[in-house]
Amino acid sequence: MSVAGVADTLALAGAVAMGAMVLLWLVSLAVRDASIVDIFWGPGFVLVAWGVFAWVAAQDLPETGEARRWLLVSLVTVWGLRLGGYLARRNLGKGEDYRYTAMREKAGGRFWIVSLFQVFLLQGALMWIVSLPVQAGQLASTPDGIGPLAIAGAAIWGIGLFFETVGDAQLARFKADPANRGKVMDRGLWRYTRHPNYFGDFMVWWGIYLVALEGHGTWWTFLGPLLMSFLLLRVSGVAMLEKTISTRRPGYEEYIRRTSAFFPLPPKR
């Protein structure tokens, strides 16, 4: 895995991510809804993964790393399409998310250009960094086949996908029942962690990193899951959601006292 080859691959992945985000931004201007960027978050990773896959295939690299390449793009595809489909079913037809509406009101007539840089290109850059294991992992031709580290990574990915999928389904059923309006979801996986979906994302990307890590020369791609972990815990995940939820949801303070914020743990008495 040459330095030049890595640089070219990273540049290609960056171009795919940024190009897709610019096109999505143009769509958002037409439909006046910047929150479509959230739906594209998962599928965007799928696009980057397959763009790199096609690029690597065209380079005629040794076939010894082919199994790992297929595993990486398969894991990202399942995760990304599930997330995108879930968010599309939940969000489409319900108008722009309040966060983007507030940004639109604050920026006024400048929102069109503000949204390009602060929403779409920013998320494209984050997507590019988080997906580093998928990019570099496809370049590693040695060792051959799928070894213990990749198997462990796939297992961790599976645990993460379980928490995301089951947690989202449990929350959707809870919200669909009118009797639960205004109540705190504290059942199922939500009994053990206040954010099973975010914990699932965390596990998914560290699992993908382990799969990539089995390929020689990919250790440095830990920057990707590390950034995802920071976003989930300190920026757009737990921290943002819980900033105001306690004032909007009666009983949430008590839920905080007895339930782990992130990692699943038995509830406190």
Backbone bond lengths (Angstrom), bond angles and torsions (degrees), N, CA, C in turn:
res aa  C-N    CA-C-N  psi(-1)  N-CA   C-N-CA  omega(-1)  CA-C   N-CA-C  phi
1 M - - - 1.468 - - 1.528 108.25 -
2 S 1.314 116.67 100.09 1.458 121.37 -176.54 1.519 111.10 -78.19
3 V 1.342 114.89 155.77 1.461 120.42 177.95 1.524 110.28 -60.98
4 A 1.338 116.20 -41.39 1.464 120.08 179.81 1.523 110.98 -63.64
5 G 1.340 116.02 -40.30 1.463 119.45 178.94 1.506 112.08 -64.47
6 V 1.337 116.63 -40.61 1.461 120.54 177.69 1.520 110.12 -64.56
7 A 1.326 117.42 -45.48 1.462 121.11 -179.33 1.524 111.59 -60.81
8 D 1.334 116.68 -43.30 1.463 119.83 178.83 1.524 111.55 -63.42
9 T 1.328 116.00 -40.81 1.466 119.94 -179.69 1.522 111.50 -66.86
10 L 1.323 116.51 -43.09 1.459 119.87 178.07 1.522 111.31 -63.81
11 A 1.312 116.68 -38.50 1.464 120.53 178.19 1.530 110.95 -64.42
12 L 1.326 116.10 -41.98 1.459 120.23 177.63 1.521 110.78 -61.61
13 A 1.337 116.54 -47.07 1.457 120.65 -179.78 1.528 111.18 -60.79
14 G 1.338 116.08 -40.48 1.457 119.76 177.69 1.509 111.97 -63.80
15 A 1.321 116.82 -40.20 1.463 120.97 178.80 1.528 111.03 -64.94
16 V 1.337 116.58 -39.97 1.465 120.35 178.50 1.528 110.38 -63.63
17 A 1.338 116.22 -47.20 1.461 120.46 -177.90 1.524 111.26 -63.73
18 M 1.330 116.85 -47.70 1.462 120.12 -177.49 1.528 111.68 -69.96
19 G 1.330 116.59 -40.15 1.458 119.62 178.64 1.517 111.63 -61.94
20 A 1.326 116.58 -42.47 1.461 120.31 178.72 1.517 110.91 -64.45
21 M 1.325 116.92 -38.68 1.458 119.74 -179.50 1.525 112.46 -69.22
22 V 1.319 117.79 -35.26 1.466 120.30 176.79 1.530 110.18 -65.14
23 L 1.322 116.67 -42.80 1.468 119.91 177.55 1.526 110.86 -63.27
24 L 1.322 116.40 -41.24 1.464 120.10 178.97 1.527 110.69 -65.72
25 W 1.314 116.83 -36.40 1.469 121.32 176.76 1.518 110.46 -60.76
26 L 1.328 117.17 -43.14 1.466 120.32 178.39 1.527 111.00 -61.56
27 V 1.332 116.02 -39.31 1.468 119.63 176.35 1.524 110.48 -63.80
28 S 1.339 116.57 -41.25 1.461 120.34 -178.94 1.527 111.73 -62.69
29 L 1.328 116.94 -34.22 1.460 120.08 176.83 1.524 110.92 -66.53
30 A 1.322 115.68 -38.17 1.468 119.97 -179.19 1.521 111.94 -69.07
31 V 1.333 116.98 -38.99 1.469 119.91 -176.96 1.523 112.14 -96.88
32 R 1.333 117.75 -2.65 1.465 123.39 -179.00 1.530 111.58 54.15
33 D 1.316 115.68 49.86 1.459 121.25 179.99 1.525 109.04 -150.63
34 A 1.337 116.03 98.61 1.465 120.44 -179.39 1.522 112.31 -75.86
35 S 1.328 117.22 -16.14 1.465 119.06 -176.32 1.520 113.36 -73.47
36 I 1.334 117.89 -3.73 1.465 118.97 173.89 1.528 110.64 -64.28
37 V 1.325 116.85 -16.02 1.461 120.52 178.00 1.528 110.52 -63.85
38 D 1.334 117.62 -31.11 1.463 120.76 179.63 1.524 111.10 -66.32
39 I 1.324 116.73 -40.09 1.459 121.29 179.81 1.523 110.22 -65.03
40 F 1.322 117.19 -33.82 1.462 121.69 -176.19 1.516 113.01 -81.53
41 W 1.337 118.36 -10.45 1.465 121.36 -176.05 1.527 111.55 -53.69
42 G 1.313 118.43 -53.49 1.461 121.27 179.86 1.522 113.21 -66.70
43 P 1.343 118.52 -53.66 1.462 119.86 178.47 1.524 113.75 -58.92
44 G 1.327 117.66 -26.54 1.457 119.60 177.59 1.518 111.92 -62.29
45 F 1.317 117.12 -39.33 1.467 120.97 176.23 1.526 110.97 -64.42
46 V 1.333 115.64 -36.66 1.468 119.94 177.98 1.527 109.53 -62.96
47 L 1.325 116.45 -43.27 1.459 120.92 179.37 1.522 111.41 -61.59
48 V 1.322 116.82 -43.84 1.464 121.22 178.92 1.533 110.25 -63.81
49 A 1.328 116.65 -44.70 1.467 120.73 -177.64 1.522 111.48 -61.04
50 W 1.320 117.23 -45.43 1.461 119.96 -178.59 1.526 112.04 -75.43
51 G 1.336 117.22 -28.03 1.458 119.67 174.33 1.520 110.93 -63.53
52 V 1.342 116.04 -44.11 1.470 120.46 177.05 1.527 110.17 -67.06
53 F 1.326 117.37 -39.33 1.463 120.95 179.42 1.526 110.89 -58.18
54 A 1.343 116.30 -46.28 1.465 120.63 179.10 1.524 111.05 -64.88
55 W 1.336 116.37 -39.36 1.464 121.32 179.45 1.526 110.94 -63.75
56 V 1.333 116.10 -46.35 1.466 120.29 -179.29 1.531 110.23 -64.93
57 A 1.323 117.10 -40.20 1.466 120.51 179.22 1.526 110.92 -61.61
58 A 1.322 116.54 -34.50 1.464 120.31 -179.33 1.527 112.50 -74.28
59 Q 1.347 117.50 -15.97 1.471 120.81 -178.58 1.525 113.10 -83.70
60 D 1.317 116.41 -5.76 1.471 121.16 178.92 1.526 111.28 57.11
61 L 1.341 115.97 47.58 1.457 120.79 177.80 1.529 109.74 -77.16
62 P 1.330 117.91 164.18 1.467 120.00 178.24 1.525 111.41 -57.10
63 E 1.338 115.95 143.68 1.458 120.50 -177.44 1.522 113.51 -77.41
64 T 1.316 117.40 0.52 1.465 119.89 -176.14 1.523 112.29 -65.83
65 G 1.322 118.38 -23.24 1.467 120.31 179.43 1.507 113.10 -100.88
66 E 1.326 117.81 11.10 1.463 120.71 -173.40 1.527 112.50 -65.25
67 A 1.316 117.61 -40.31 1.469 120.35 -179.17 1.528 110.82 -61.44
68 R 1.329 117.18 -41.24 1.460 120.66 179.37 1.523 110.55 -67.24
69 R 1.332 117.70 -38.13 1.465 120.38 177.81 1.522 110.59 -61.14
70 W 1.328 116.46 -45.56 1.462 120.23 179.55 1.529 111.07 -63.75
71 L 1.329 116.65 -39.20 1.458 119.84 179.63 1.525 110.70 -64.73
72 L 1.324 117.41 -44.64 1.461 121.00 -179.16 1.530 111.93 -61.07
73 V 1.326 116.60 -50.25 1.466 118.20 -177.47 1.529 110.95 -68.51
74 S 1.326 117.67 -30.35 1.468 120.20 178.59 1.524 110.75 -67.69
75 L 1.337 116.72 -44.59 1.462 120.18 179.56 1.526 110.91 -62.36
76 V 1.319 116.54 -44.66 1.467 120.13 -179.64 1.532 110.76 -66.24
77 T 1.315 117.43 -38.87 1.465 120.89 -178.07 1.523 111.46 -64.93
78 V 1.326 116.85 -46.50 1.472 120.21 179.42 1.527 110.53 -61.84
79 W 1.334 116.11 -46.52 1.467 119.77 179.95 1.527 111.59 -63.45
80 G 1.331 117.12 -48.83 1.459 121.32 -173.85 1.520 113.27 -67.19
81 L 1.330 117.25 -42.22 1.467 119.75 -178.98 1.527 111.17 -71.52
82 R 1.322 117.24 -35.59 1.474 118.79 176.32 1.517 110.79 -63.28
83 L 1.342 116.67 -46.46 1.456 120.71 -179.31 1.521 111.03 -63.45
84 G 1.338 116.60 -45.85 1.462 119.77 179.95 1.518 111.89 -62.32
85 G 1.337 117.21 -42.10 1.460 120.72 179.15 1.513 112.02 -64.77
86 Y 1.319 116.91 -40.66 1.463 120.86 179.13 1.538 110.99 -63.32
87 L 1.326 116.44 -47.18 1.461 119.95 -178.98 1.525 111.80 -67.60
88 A 1.333 117.02 -34.11 1.462 119.98 177.63 1.532 110.32 -64.48
89 R 1.323 117.16 -45.61 1.465 120.22 178.77 1.524 111.51 -63.74
90 R 1.322 116.29 -34.47 1.461 119.98 -177.08 1.523 113.12 -79.45
91 N 1.332 117.09 -35.71 1.463 120.32 -168.42 1.521 115.89 -104.99
92 L 1.327 117.96 -33.35 1.461 119.09 -173.81 1.527 111.48 -62.59
93 G 1.330 114.49 137.60 1.456 120.50 179.25 1.511 114.63 84.79
94 K 1.345 117.76 0.94 1.464 120.69 -177.65 1.524 112.55 -109.84
95 G 1.332 117.04 11.07 1.450 120.33 177.75 1.519 112.61 83.77
96 E 1.309 115.39 177.38 1.462 121.61 -177.34 1.518 110.98 -72.73
97 D 1.321 116.20 139.50 1.458 122.32 178.04 1.535 109.54 -59.87
98 Y 1.344 115.26 144.27 1.468 120.56 -174.54 1.524 112.95 -59.17
99 R 1.332 117.90 -28.75 1.470 120.10 -179.27 1.521 110.63 -65.58
100 Y 1.325 116.68 -42.23 1.457 120.37 -179.68 1.529 111.14 -76.16
101 T 1.328 116.41 -31.54 1.464 119.64 175.87 1.529 110.44 -63.82
102 A 1.347 116.73 -41.49 1.460 120.64 177.46 1.527 110.65 -63.84
103 M 1.320 116.52 -40.23 1.459 120.41 177.69 1.531 110.43 -65.43
104 R 1.320 116.43 -38.99 1.469 121.18 179.28 1.526 110.86 -62.77
105 E 1.345 115.95 -43.26 1.463 120.32 -179.62 1.536 111.36 -67.02
106 K 1.317 116.05 -37.87 1.466 120.09 -179.34 1.522 111.79 -69.83
107 A 1.335 116.93 -39.88 1.466 120.90 -177.15 1.519 112.37 -80.64
108 G 1.312 117.31 -23.92 1.458 120.32 179.94 1.522 112.32 63.67
109 G 1.326 115.75 -131.82 1.457 120.90 -177.58 1.521 114.01 -69.21
110 R 1.315 118.25 -11.83 1.463 122.35 179.44 1.524 112.23 -90.36
111 F 1.333 117.72 1.45 1.462 119.05 -173.87 1.522 112.30 -60.16
112 W 1.320 117.51 -32.86 1.467 119.64 -177.05 1.523 111.76 -58.59
113 I 1.334 117.25 -41.04 1.458 120.04 -179.56 1.532 111.25 -86.73
114 V 1.340 116.74 -32.57 1.458 119.98 176.79 1.524 110.32 -62.29
115 S 1.325 116.59 -43.06 1.461 120.09 -178.82 1.529 111.70 -65.29
116 L 1.327 117.54 -32.03 1.462 120.18 178.76 1.516 110.63 -59.28
117 F 1.339 116.47 -48.29 1.465 120.29 -174.60 1.525 112.96 -86.49
118 Q 1.321 118.34 -42.20 1.458 121.15 -173.21 1.527 113.25 -85.33
119 V 1.311 117.30 -16.14 1.464 120.19 -179.74 1.523 110.93 -115.43
120 F 1.328 117.30 -63.88 1.458 120.15 -168.79 1.526 113.25 -77.42
121 L 1.327 118.36 -52.12 1.462 118.97 -179.82 1.523 111.59 -68.24
122 L 1.329 117.00 -33.37 1.462 120.06 176.64 1.530 110.53 -62.49
123 Q 1.332 116.94 -46.13 1.458 119.16 179.15 1.527 111.36 -67.72
124 G 1.324 116.98 -32.00 1.464 119.67 175.37 1.517 111.60 -63.52
125 A 1.347 116.34 -41.37 1.466 120.26 178.43 1.517 110.93 -66.35
126 L 1.331 117.33 -41.49 1.461 120.43 178.21 1.526 110.84 -63.71
127 M 1.320 116.37 -41.13 1.461 121.53 178.32 1.524 110.78 -60.57
128 W 1.316 116.23 -41.44 1.465 121.48 -179.76 1.525 111.08 -62.91
129 I 1.340 116.81 -42.87 1.461 120.18 -178.34 1.529 110.98 -71.52
130 V 1.331 116.62 -46.48 1.463 120.02 -178.40 1.525 111.16 -59.61
131 S 1.329 117.22 -35.10 1.465 121.02 -175.59 1.526 113.31 -85.59
132 L 1.333 118.43 11.24 1.464 120.84 178.93 1.534 113.42 -53.04
133 P 1.338 119.77 -41.55 1.477 117.87 178.85 1.522 113.17 -61.90
134 V 1.318 116.60 -35.24 1.466 120.18 179.58 1.523 110.78 -70.04
135 Q 1.329 116.29 -34.79 1.458 120.19 -179.58 1.532 110.82 -71.69
136 A 1.329 116.24 -59.36 1.468 120.14 -176.07 1.518 111.99 -70.11
137 G 1.337 116.87 -31.63 1.455 119.96 -179.16 1.515 112.70 -62.51
138 Q 1.331 116.98 -27.16 1.458 120.00 179.62 1.527 112.33 -79.58
139 L 1.324 117.02 -13.11 1.457 120.37 179.50 1.521 112.37 -87.47
140 A 1.327 116.41 -20.82 1.470 119.96 -175.78 1.522 110.47 -75.38
141 S 1.314 116.63 118.88 1.467 120.97 -178.98 1.524 112.58 -95.33
142 T 1.330 116.75 -12.15 1.472 120.50 178.89 1.525 109.39 -128.31
143 P 1.326 118.07 149.17 1.464 127.53 -4.90 1.522 111.54 -73.74
144 D 1.302 116.11 172.77 1.456 121.63 -176.67 1.525 110.66 -81.83
145 G 1.325 115.80 151.22 1.457 121.11 171.74 1.522 113.70 73.31
146 I 1.342 114.29 -167.39 1.456 122.33 -179.86 1.530 107.98 -108.66
147 G 1.326 116.39 114.61 1.451 121.11 -177.14 1.513 113.10 -101.04
148 P 1.343 117.23 -172.60 1.471 121.94 -176.95 1.525 113.98 -58.95
149 L 1.336 117.67 -38.45 1.458 120.17 -177.95 1.524 110.74 -66.30
150 A 1.331 116.85 -42.08 1.456 120.34 178.40 1.525 111.32 -66.97
151 I 1.322 116.82 -37.42 1.463 120.62 177.37 1.523 110.23 -63.98
152 A 1.336 116.55 -42.58 1.462 120.65 177.27 1.525 110.61 -62.81
153 G 1.341 116.17 -41.28 1.456 120.05 178.23 1.516 112.26 -62.73
154 A 1.327 116.35 -41.65 1.464 120.06 178.77 1.521 110.80 -65.27
155 A 1.340 117.13 -35.68 1.464 120.61 178.10 1.529 110.77 -66.55
156 I 1.329 116.97 -42.98 1.469 120.91 177.69 1.521 109.86 -64.00
157 W 1.330 116.96 -41.50 1.467 121.17 174.87 1.530 110.04 -57.22
158 G 1.334 117.32 -42.87 1.457 120.81 -179.54 1.518 112.46 -63.15
159 I 1.332 117.06 -39.70 1.465 120.28 176.15 1.523 110.03 -62.44
160 G 1.336 116.03 -43.24 1.455 119.90 178.86 1.515 112.60 -62.16
161 L 1.327 116.39 -44.35 1.462 119.86 179.56 1.525 110.72 -63.65
162 F 1.329 117.24 -36.68 1.466 121.11 176.99 1.525 110.09 -60.69
163 F 1.324 117.59 -48.70 1.459 120.53 -178.87 1.525 111.00 -63.05
164 E 1.314 117.69 -41.45 1.462 120.19 178.70 1.520 111.76 -64.35
165 T 1.323 116.23 -52.41 1.452 121.17 -173.89 1.525 111.86 -65.85
166 V 1.333 116.63 -49.70 1.459 120.53 -178.75 1.527 110.70 -67.89
167 G 1.329 116.83 -41.93 1.459 119.83 178.64 1.523 112.14 -60.80
168 D 1.326 117.55 -44.91 1.468 120.71 178.49 1.518 111.09 -63.44
169 A 1.338 117.28 -41.68 1.462 120.79 -179.42 1.524 110.88 -66.18
170 Q 1.320 117.61 -41.38 1.464 120.38 178.88 1.519 111.47 -64.12
171 L 1.330 116.94 -41.36 1.463 120.19 179.26 1.526 111.29 -66.98
172 A 1.331 116.83 -39.71 1.462 120.16 179.69 1.527 110.86 -63.02
173 R 1.334 117.18 -42.87 1.472 119.97 177.97 1.524 111.11 -64.94
174 F 1.327 116.58 -39.07 1.464 121.08 179.38 1.534 110.60 -62.08
175 K 1.320 116.08 -46.49 1.467 119.83 -177.95 1.527 112.21 -69.89
176 A 1.330 116.91 -26.87 1.465 120.31 -178.44 1.518 112.36 -72.30
177 D 1.322 118.09 -16.82 1.471 122.13 179.97 1.525 109.08 -88.89
178 P 1.331 118.79 114.63 1.479 120.95 -179.57 1.529 113.21 -57.49
179 A 1.317 117.41 -25.49 1.465 120.48 -179.26 1.530 111.71 -67.38
180 N 1.334 116.71 -17.64 1.471 120.11 -177.79 1.523 113.08 -95.67
181 R 1.323 117.19 4.17 1.469 119.52 -176.95 1.530 110.56 -60.59
182 G 1.324 115.38 127.45 1.456 121.10 -180.00 1.503 114.56 83.72
183 K 1.342 117.28 -5.03 1.458 120.61 -179.36 1.524 111.01 -90.69
184 V 1.322 116.35 164.73 1.465 122.79 178.91 1.528 108.93 -94.18
185 M 1.318 115.99 130.92 1.452 120.72 176.37 1.527 109.16 -76.35
186 D 1.326 116.24 110.95 1.467 120.37 -178.83 1.525 110.65 -135.72
187 R 1.326 116.21 34.79 1.456 121.20 -178.13 1.525 109.76 -116.89
188 G 1.319 115.80 167.05 1.458 120.31 177.69 1.519 111.11 59.17
189 L 1.329 115.61 -135.31 1.470 120.18 179.09 1.512 111.74 -65.20
190 W 1.340 116.63 -24.85 1.466 121.09 -178.84 1.527 111.55 -71.63
191 R 1.306 117.54 -7.89 1.459 121.39 175.23 1.522 110.78 -77.69
192 Y 1.331 116.66 -23.31 1.465 121.34 -173.90 1.530 112.80 -106.66
193 T 1.301 117.77 -21.67 1.466 122.43 176.24 1.519 108.17 -149.11
194 R 1.321 116.15 140.33 1.469 119.69 -179.33 1.520 111.57 -73.30
195 H 1.323 116.53 -12.53 1.465 119.77 -176.60 1.532 110.77 -142.35
196 P 1.332 118.29 69.23 1.471 119.56 -179.72 1.523 113.19 -63.43
197 N 1.339 116.79 -29.61 1.469 119.02 179.31 1.531 111.03 -70.47
198 Y 1.318 117.69 -39.66 1.460 120.15 178.21 1.533 110.76 -70.27
199 F 1.326 116.68 -40.45 1.459 119.67 175.43 1.529 109.82 -60.30
200 G 1.331 117.06 -38.49 1.458 120.64 177.73 1.509 111.95 -61.83
201 D 1.337 117.55 -43.63 1.465 121.45 176.66 1.524 110.83 -58.54
202 F 1.320 115.25 -43.46 1.463 121.65 178.80 1.525 110.47 -56.66
203 M 1.318 116.52 -48.42 1.463 121.18 -178.52 1.529 111.51 -67.49
204 V 1.323 117.06 -40.04 1.463 121.33 -179.95 1.516 110.93 -56.69
205 W 1.334 117.66 -47.12 1.462 119.60 -172.95 1.522 113.03 -80.23
206 W 1.341 118.19 -28.57 1.462 118.21 172.66 1.523 110.14 -73.01
207 G 1.329 117.05 -31.25 1.466 119.69 174.59 1.513 111.82 -65.64
208 I 1.337 116.39 -43.67 1.464 120.50 177.48 1.526 110.34 -62.30
209 Y 1.331 116.35 -37.49 1.468 119.07 177.97 1.528 111.26 -61.71
210 L 1.333 117.80 -41.06 1.464 120.39 179.55 1.525 111.44 -64.40
211 V 1.326 116.44 -37.44 1.470 119.06 176.17 1.523 109.74 -61.66
212 A 1.330 116.21 -46.43 1.469 119.96 179.68 1.527 111.21 -66.51
213 L 1.338 116.75 -35.28 1.463 121.31 -175.91 1.522 112.10 -62.81
214 E 1.309 117.51 -25.63 1.462 119.55 178.88 1.534 111.03 -64.22
215 G 1.316 116.82 -26.10 1.452 119.68 174.97 1.520 110.80 -77.46
216 H 1.284 117.48 135.82 1.466 121.64 -176.93 1.534 111.50 -63.56
217 G 1.332 114.99 136.94 1.459 120.70 175.07 1.514 114.95 86.45
218 T 1.335 118.50 17.48 1.470 120.47 -175.86 1.528 113.24 -114.69
219 W 1.331 117.81 8.18 1.462 120.66 -174.86 1.525 112.60 -56.94
220 W 1.325 117.02 -34.13 1.459 121.93 -173.87 1.527 113.53 -69.99
221 T 1.334 116.98 -11.64 1.472 119.42 -177.64 1.526 112.11 -76.23
222 F 1.347 117.43 3.44 1.463 119.78 173.82 1.531 111.27 -59.13
223 L 1.349 116.31 -18.05 1.464 120.16 177.35 1.531 111.51 -57.54
224 G 1.336 116.68 -31.34 1.462 120.49 -179.61 1.515 112.95 -65.54
225 P 1.338 119.30 -61.39 1.462 119.26 179.08 1.518 113.34 -65.48
226 L 1.345 117.55 -26.92 1.461 120.08 176.55 1.527 110.22 -64.43
227 L 1.335 116.68 -42.88 1.458 120.06 177.26 1.529 110.53 -64.71
228 M 1.338 117.10 -43.01 1.458 119.95 178.35 1.527 110.68 -59.51
229 S 1.318 117.09 -41.65 1.465 121.45 179.06 1.524 110.62 -61.73
230 F 1.331 116.35 -42.99 1.463 120.87 179.29 1.528 110.81 -63.45
231 L 1.322 116.88 -43.07 1.465 120.49 179.21 1.529 110.99 -62.80
232 L 1.328 116.31 -43.19 1.460 120.29 -177.49 1.526 112.13 -66.86
233 L 1.331 116.12 -38.16 1.460 120.03 -174.24 1.524 113.66 -89.70
234 R 1.342 116.80 -35.18 1.462 118.97 -168.44 1.526 115.74 -119.34
235 V 1.317 118.37 -13.98 1.469 118.82 -172.57 1.525 111.32 -119.65
236 S 1.323 117.21 -86.56 1.463 120.79 -171.13 1.520 113.91 -96.02
237 G 1.332 117.95 1.30 1.451 120.65 -177.59 1.509 112.55 -104.82
238 V 1.321 116.15 -109.66 1.458 122.31 -174.70 1.529 111.78 -56.78
239 A 1.336 117.00 -49.25 1.464 120.55 -174.72 1.523 111.93 -61.07
240 M 1.333 117.71 -45.18 1.459 120.42 -178.16 1.521 111.97 -68.19
241 L 1.329 116.60 -44.03 1.452 120.19 -175.96 1.522 111.54 -65.52
242 E 1.346 116.89 -39.30 1.456 119.78 -174.96 1.527 113.25 -89.50
243 K 1.322 116.31 3.33 1.466 119.51 -178.90 1.523 111.28 -65.52
244 T 1.328 116.30 -37.65 1.465 120.09 -176.32 1.518 113.28 -124.95
245 I 1.331 118.42 -5.62 1.464 119.41 -172.22 1.522 112.24 -65.83
246 S 1.326 117.16 -29.25 1.459 119.42 -178.83 1.522 111.84 -64.31
247 T 1.336 116.35 -32.18 1.469 119.59 179.23 1.520 111.39 -81.97
248 R 1.332 117.25 -20.09 1.468 120.60 -178.29 1.521 112.86 -96.31
249 R 1.313 118.35 -18.48 1.460 121.43 -172.94 1.526 110.42 -127.18
250 P 1.338 118.33 101.96 1.468 120.56 178.48 1.527 110.92 -57.78
251 G 1.303 116.29 137.07 1.458 121.20 179.23 1.507 114.31 92.16
252 Y 1.339 117.31 -4.56 1.457 118.64 -177.26 1.525 112.05 -72.43
253 E 1.326 117.38 -31.22 1.458 120.04 178.39 1.528 110.41 -62.27
254 E 1.331 116.31 -41.27 1.458 120.27 177.47 1.523 110.59 -65.76
255 Y 1.337 116.25 -38.63 1.465 121.59 177.32 1.524 110.52 -61.47
256 I 1.335 117.03 -39.11 1.460 121.63 178.14 1.524 110.24 -63.18
257 R 1.330 116.84 -40.96 1.463 120.14 -175.91 1.528 112.42 -66.40
258 R 1.324 117.68 -29.71 1.465 118.62 -175.00 1.526 114.28 -105.42
259 T 1.335 117.76 -7.99 1.464 119.97 -172.10 1.522 111.22 -123.57
260 S 1.331 116.47 135.63 1.463 122.44 178.30 1.528 110.10 -59.35
261 A 1.327 116.49 141.47 1.461 120.73 -177.95 1.517 112.30 -71.07
262 F 1.329 117.90 -33.68 1.462 119.54 -170.71 1.529 112.45 -139.12
263 F 1.327 117.25 -66.08 1.452 120.57 -178.01 1.526 110.56 -74.90
264 P 1.321 118.87 132.95 1.471 121.21 -177.48 1.534 111.70 -62.21
265 L 1.336 116.37 125.68 1.455 123.10 178.42 1.533 108.77 -142.68
266 P 1.325 117.61 154.57 1.469 118.67 175.52 1.526 109.97 -58.73
267 P 1.322 117.93 139.82 1.471 119.72 -178.99 1.517 111.89 -65.50
268 K 1.324 116.61 146.72 1.461 122.02 177.99 1.527 109.68 -76.55
269 R 1.295 116.42 149.64 1.460 120.32 176.91 1.523 109.48 -81.44
